[in-house]
């Protein structure tokens, strides 16, 4: 090879190697796309629920009859039900004066709710599944409540906290389907000696169900603080409120009810 040609090749080789390196470099990989978190479905479009509807009537025939009688009386009166209380014995124990049972909250009920076209739809020992059954089978379809007060879950002691929350969600969804114009006050499960931590865990899961527009959360737990081996405002059974406890509940709820039921004040 001639010397001048060899010189030219030596000068060109570094540029060829650099060009080859550039063309074979690996492509730039775009960073992975991160999906936005999925929002919890709104209760106004309730998701399918696997919570069974289950009767508790065999165990509580007297309580079920009393509840049916109250519903029948409300339907027969021809009045609109503005305020519907839904729950278990803690709700049942508000005790309007015209039926037997617990007397714990009777005087407070008379003062705050007797003139508000209120109906007590509580039954002792009911779990979330039992409330679903009563909503399905008792004659409540014609009721048109403006506000519903719901406290349920304290008897679901055999369930986990997520299962209790799922049951509460199912009851909320059922109520919203039946009464689409109603506002719902979701009341925290009160502390009780049977399952203190379980109910606290369940409360933490149900609180986000409230949106402040159609569902409102009322946290009563701080108003029933520990007192010795019990809680202030609870009966010796460490489960049901005393009359003073019902007064605490009514006082805490009154500002909300006054806003949601402005035409009916105690």
Secondary structure as UniProt FT lines:
FT   HELIX           3..23
FT   HELIX           43..45
FT   TURN            57..59
FT   HELIX           61..77
FT   STRAND          83..87
FT   HELIX           89..92
FT   TURN            93..94
FT   TURN            97..98
FT   TURN            104..105
FT   HELIX           106..112
FT   TURN            113..117
FT   STRAND          118..122
FT   TURN            124..125
FT   HELIX           128..137
FT   TURN            141..142
FT   STRAND          147..151
FT   TURN            154..155
FT   TURN            157..158
FT   HELIX           161..178
FT   TURN            180..181
FT   STRAND          183..187
FT   TURN            193..194
FT   HELIX           196..206
FT   HELIX           207..209
FT   STRAND          215..218
FT   HELIX           221..223
FT   STRAND          226..227
FT   TURN            228..229
FT   STRAND          230..231
FT   TURN            232..233
FT   TURN            236..237
FT   HELIX           243..260
FT   TURN            262..263
//
